[in-house]
Amino acid sequence: MKALILCGGLGTRLRSVIGASQKAVADIDGRPFLSFVIEQLAMAGIHDLVFCTHYQSEQVEEVVTNLPSDPARKVAIVREPSPMGTGGAILYALSELRYEGPFIALNADTYLDATAYRAAAEAAPPSIVVTPIDDCERYGAVQFNEDRQVQAITEKGKTGPGLISAGVYGLHTRNLSDFPVETLSMEQVIIPALIAQKLLTAQVYEGPFLDIGTPDSLKLIREHGVRKL
């Protein structure tokens, strides 16, 4: 199974903490955060890795170059010519690699354990991994029926517990055939289209969910460590 890892974000909310660095390589316990993500992918049996980069691409390349040796690992780095959004980054990488077939896509700034990636890889595409959280305000809740068919994702800002997207998707290139290779959002364009077509299913994951996207969340992880939260 191929994994497309989205690590091209500008990380503007973290500038006060990490400066101009790429947030995926933020230091956690003396290691780049991205290395923990790669480790869990390997534990899920996923070794064919595509890093979708743009901002500070060379920092991601350095992390990948210095990873511990793994004979099973296959690596490709696809650098966008300009920021293309989460959906555009995926479409551009698939186009550059001339790949057709199943894959998973995930965010490089979120730590999940191997079961999340395994769930996405094993589910019939297209699927979205969802996880329970005490307060959905930052994310928006994923709503689905008893058959796990996703019916809606509520807008951000509504408080209270619920299931949110964990930022991991199980897809096949045929699911994306209607979308041009251009700047667009996975969350705002592709996912709503798949929901409208009644194609998207939810895979519930109840393991750790650690998002380093804000200064407070990064501080918490740095204080307690990835494996202790």
SVG drawing of the C-alpha trace seen along z (x, -y; Angstrom):
<svg xmlns="http://www.w3.org/2000/svg" viewBox="-28 -34 49 39">
<polyline fill="none" stroke="black" stroke-width="0.4" points="0.0,0.0 1.2,-3.5 0.9,-6.3 0.9,-10.0 2.1,-12.1 1.1,-15.7 3.9,-17.8 3.9,-21.0 1.9,-23.3 3.2,-26.7 2.5,-26.2 1.7,-29.9 0.0,-29.3 3.3,-27.8 5.6,-30.6 5.9,-31.9 7.1,-28.6 9.2,-27.0 10.0,-30.1 10.2,-29.4 10.7,-25.6 8.4,-23.1 6.0,-22.0 6.3,-18.3 9.9,-18.3 9.2,-20.0 11.5,-18.6 9.8,-16.2 11.9,-14.3 15.0,-15.0 13.3,-13.6 11.5,-15.2 7.7,-14.7 7.5,-13.2 9.7,-10.3 7.0,-9.1 4.4,-9.2 6.7,-7.1 7.3,-4.7 3.6,-4.0 3.1,-3.6 5.8,-0.9 4.1,0.8 1.0,0.9 3.0,2.6 3.0,-0.5 6.5,-1.1 5.8,-2.8 6.0,-6.4 5.4,-9.5 6.2,-12.9 4.1,-15.7 6.1,-18.8 6.5,-22.5 7.4,-24.8 10.8,-24.0 10.9,-20.8 14.6,-20.4 13.9,-20.0 11.6,-17.0 14.2,-15.6 16.8,-15.8 14.6,-13.9 13.9,-11.2 17.5,-10.9 18.5,-10.4 15.9,-7.8 17.1,-4.5 17.7,-2.0 14.7,0.1 15.1,2.5 11.3,2.5 11.0,-1.2 10.5,-2.9 10.5,-6.7 9.5,-9.3 9.5,-13.1 7.2,-15.2 7.6,-18.9 4.7,-21.1 5.7,-24.1 3.5,-26.3 1.2,-25.6 -1.7,-23.5 -3.8,-22.8 -4.3,-19.3 -6.3,-18.0 -4.1,-19.6 -1.0,-18.1 -2.4,-14.6 -3.6,-15.0 -0.2,-16.5 1.8,-13.7 -0.3,-11.0 0.1,-12.8 3.9,-13.2 4.2,-9.5 1.8,-8.3 0.3,-6.1 -3.1,-4.3 -4.5,-2.2 -5.3,-2.3 -3.5,-4.5 -3.9,-6.2 -3.4,-9.9 -2.6,-11.5 -1.4,-14.7 2.2,-14.8 1.4,-17.0 -0.9,-14.5 0.2,-11.4 -2.0,-8.3 -1.0,-4.8 -0.7,-2.0 -4.3,-0.9 -5.6,-4.1 -3.4,-3.6 -4.3,0.1 -8.0,-0.7 -7.7,-3.1 -5.6,-0.7 -8.0,2.2 -11.3,0.5 -12.9,0.3 -12.1,-3.1 -13.1,-5.9 -13.0,-6.0 -12.2,-8.4 -10.8,-7.6 -12.7,-9.2 -11.9,-9.5 -13.9,-10.5 -13.0,-13.8 -14.4,-15.7 -14.8,-19.0 -15.3,-19.2 -15.0,-23.0 -11.7,-23.1 -12.6,-20.4 -16.3,-19.8 -18.1,-16.5 -18.4,-13.7 -22.0,-12.3 -22.7,-8.9 -25.5,-6.3 -25.6,-2.7 -23.9,-1.5 -21.1,-3.9 -21.9,-6.0 -20.8,-9.5 -23.8,-12.0 -22.3,-15.3 -19.4,-17.0 -20.6,-19.9 -19.0,-23.3 -16.2,-24.1 -17.2,-26.2 -19.8,-23.9 -18.8,-22.7 -19.4,-19.3 -18.2,-15.7 -18.3,-13.9 -16.4,-12.0 -14.0,-14.1 -11.8,-13.4 -8.4,-12.1 -7.0,-13.3 -6.5,-9.9 -8.2,-8.7 -8.3,-5.5 -8.7,-6.2 -8.3,-4.9 -7.2,-7.0 -10.5,-6.4 -12.2,-8.3 -10.4,-11.4 -10.7,-11.1 -13.2,-14.0 -10.9,-16.5 -8.3,-18.5 -4.7,-18.8 -4.9,-22.2 -5.0,-24.0 -7.9,-22.7 -8.8,-21.5 -9.3,-17.8 -11.6,-18.9 -13.6,-21.6 -13.8,-20.1 -13.0,-16.4 -14.6,-15.1 -17.9,-17.0 -18.1,-15.6 -17.6,-12.0 -20.2,-12.6 -22.7,-13.9 -22.1,-10.8 -22.8,-8.6 -19.4,-6.9 -17.6,-7.9 -17.5,-5.5 -16.3,-6.1 -13.7,-3.9 -13.8,-4.5 -10.4,-4.7 -10.0,-5.1 -6.3,-5.3 -4.1,-8.4 -4.8,-11.5 -2.1,-14.2 -2.3,-17.2 0.6,-19.7 -1.2,-22.3 -1.4,-25.0 1.2,-26.3 -0.8,-24.9 -1.0,-21.4 2.6,-21.4 3.6,-22.6 1.5,-19.8 3.2,-17.1 6.7,-18.5 6.0,-18.5 4.6,-15.0 6.0,-13.2 4.2,-11.5 3.7,-8.1 2.6,-9.4 -0.6,-11.3"/>
</svg>
